């Protein structure tokens, strides 16, 4: 369960980075 949440947060963070760039 924690692994899934970590992946979800990682995905959101990646999208934020793309938006910043």
MOPAC internal coordinates of N, CA, C and O (Angstrom, degrees):
PM7 1SCF
backbone

  N    0.0000 0     0.00 0     0.00 0    0    0    0
  C    1.4673 1     0.00 0     0.00 0    1    0    0
  C    1.5332 1   109.65 1     0.00 0    2    1    0
  O    1.2310 1   120.71 1   134.22 1    3    2    1
  N    1.3271 1   116.26 1   -45.78 1    3    2    1
  C    1.4713 1   118.88 1  -179.69 1    5    3    2
  C    1.5249 1   110.04 1   -62.60 1    6    5    3
  O    1.2310 1   120.48 1   141.29 1    7    6    5
  N    1.3413 1   116.69 1   -38.71 1    7    6    5
  C    1.4584 1   120.02 1  -179.06 1    9    7    6
  C    1.5266 1   110.45 1   -59.39 1   10    9    7
  O    1.2310 1   120.27 1   135.79 1   11   10    9
  N    1.3333 1   117.09 1   -44.21 1   11   10    9
  C    1.4664 1   120.58 1   179.55 1   13   11   10
  C    1.5234 1   110.65 1   -60.79 1   14   13   11
  O    1.2310 1   120.40 1   135.82 1   15   14   13
  N    1.3310 1   116.84 1   -44.18 1   15   14   13
  C    1.4655 1   120.05 1   180.00 1   17   15   14
  C    1.5257 1   109.73 1   -62.26 1   18   17   15
  O    1.2310 1   120.51 1   138.61 1   19   18   17
  N    1.3378 1   116.63 1   -41.39 1   19   18   17
  C    1.4713 1   120.00 1  -179.67 1   21   19   18
  C    1.5186 1   110.22 1   -60.93 1   22   21   19
  O    1.2310 1   120.71 1   135.72 1   23   22   21
  N    1.3340 1   116.25 1   -44.28 1   23   22   21
  C    1.4735 1   119.22 1   179.61 1   25   23   22
  C    1.5239 1   110.33 1   -62.69 1   26   25   23
  O    1.2310 1   120.34 1   138.30 1   27   26   25
  N    1.3559 1   116.96 1   -41.70 1   27   26   25
  C    1.4688 1   120.25 1  -179.83 1   29   27   26
  C    1.5262 1   110.18 1   -60.84 1   30   29   27
  O    1.2310 1   120.48 1   134.06 1   31   30   29
  N    1.3517 1   116.69 1   -45.94 1   31   30   29
  C    1.4697 1   120.52 1  -179.58 1   33   31   30
  C    1.5278 1   109.54 1   -64.00 1   34   33   31
  O    1.2310 1   120.29 1   139.66 1   35   34   33
  N    1.3349 1   117.05 1   -40.34 1   35   34   33
  C    1.4666 1   120.96 1   179.64 1   37   35   34
  C    1.5255 1   109.42 1   -61.18 1   38   37   35
  O    1.2310 1   120.25 1   138.63 1   39   38   37
  N    1.3180 1   117.13 1   -41.37 1   39   38   37
  C    1.4658 1   121.41 1  -179.39 1   41   39   38
  C    1.5276 1   109.77 1   -62.98 1   42   41   39
  O    1.2310 1   120.46 1   134.66 1   43   42   41
  N    1.3281 1   116.73 1   -45.34 1   43   42   41
  C    1.4767 1   120.29 1   179.79 1   45   43   42
  C    1.5208 1   109.61 1   -62.59 1   46   45   43
  O    1.2310 1   120.04 1   135.73 1   47   46   45
  N    1.3300 1   117.53 1   -44.27 1   47   46   45
  C    1.4641 1   120.98 1  -179.65 1   49   47   46
  C    1.5172 1   109.93 1   -61.16 1   50   49   47
  O    1.2310 1   120.04 1   138.18 1   51   50   49
  N    1.3220 1   117.53 1   -41.82 1   51   50   49
  C    1.4619 1   121.39 1   179.67 1   53   51   50
  C    1.5243 1   109.84 1   -60.90 1   54   53   51
  O    1.2310 1   119.87 1   136.29 1   55   54   53
  N    1.3249 1   117.85 1   -43.71 1   55   54   53
  C    1.4668 1   121.20 1   179.59 1   57   55   54
  C    1.5240 1   109.79 1   -62.12 1   58   57   55
  O    1.2310 1   119.78 1   137.94 1   59   58   57
  N    1.3395 1   118.02 1   -42.06 1   59   58   57
  C    1.4616 1   121.09 1   179.16 1   61   59   58
  C    1.5253 1   110.28 1   -61.19 1   62   61   59
  O    1.2310 1   120.47 1   139.02 1   63   62   61
  N    1.3433 1   116.70 1   -40.98 1   63   62   61
  C    1.4656 1   120.50 1   179.16 1   65   63   62
  C    1.5196 1   109.92 1   -62.07 1   66   65   63
  O    1.2310 1   119.93 1   136.42 1   67   66   65
  N    1.3301 1   117.74 1   -43.58 1   67   66   65
  C    1.4732 1   121.37 1   179.86 1   69   67   66
  C    1.5307 1   109.19 1   -61.26 1   70   69   67
  O    1.2310 1   120.35 1   137.43 1   71   70   69
  N    1.3265 1   116.95 1   -42.57 1   71   70   69
  C    1.4720 1   120.19 1  -179.73 1   73   71   70
  C    1.5241 1   109.80 1   -62.97 1   74   73   71
  O    1.2310 1   120.35 1   138.42 1   75   74   73
  N    1.3426 1   116.94 1   -41.58 1   75   74   73
  C    1.4750 1   120.14 1  -179.88 1   77   75   74
  C    1.5208 1   110.24 1   -62.41 1   78   77   75
  O    1.2310 1   120.90 1   135.74 1   79   78   77
  N    1.3448 1   115.89 1   -44.26 1   79   78   77
  C    1.4673 1   119.73 1  -179.03 1   81   79   78
  C    1.5178 1   109.22 1   -67.79 1   82   81   79
  O    1.2310 1   120.10 1   180.00 1   83   82   81

